[in-house]
């Protein structure tokens, strides 16, 4: 799967839109990548999960960032044959009240998967929750890096971040 194939899969899912959009961190943008469209489109989700699976080792465990990283982790888990856990944004006030859901052994290496990185804050929060639960986290795989400082934030937290597609690549090919 090439970079251009992934861009085409995102476009085929109608997940890349151009106009004026408000982002979750409060800023605005002239383009928007709709994670709910690419994560609910079976062809696009398959392309992403296969691309992520190609970047994993047999002993890797996945960590999905709630909410957007969970379907990516689940699909990649199946594609790669590796288990996954879910990093919640906040503790639930019932049941186990865990920040990390699923089976996680102390010291286990986890590769975090995330949909879109803008500032990197939610990814770093998930990394910290996983580390607090005993995981060793040194890598993150993301679908789209918006190139707005998120990579630096993630790397400052000691995590190598690899994106399938960058904003520059999406925007350079927007008329194709």
Secondary structure, 3 states (H helix, E strand, C coil): CCHHHHHHHHHHCCCEEEEEEECCCCCEEEEEECHHHHHHCHHHHHHHHHHHHCCCCCCCEEEEECCHHHHHHHHHHHHHCCCEEEECCCCCCCCCCCCEECCCCCCCEEEEEEEEECCCHHHHHHHHHHHHCCCEEEEEEEEEECCCCHHHHHHHCCCEEEEEEEHHHHHHCCCC
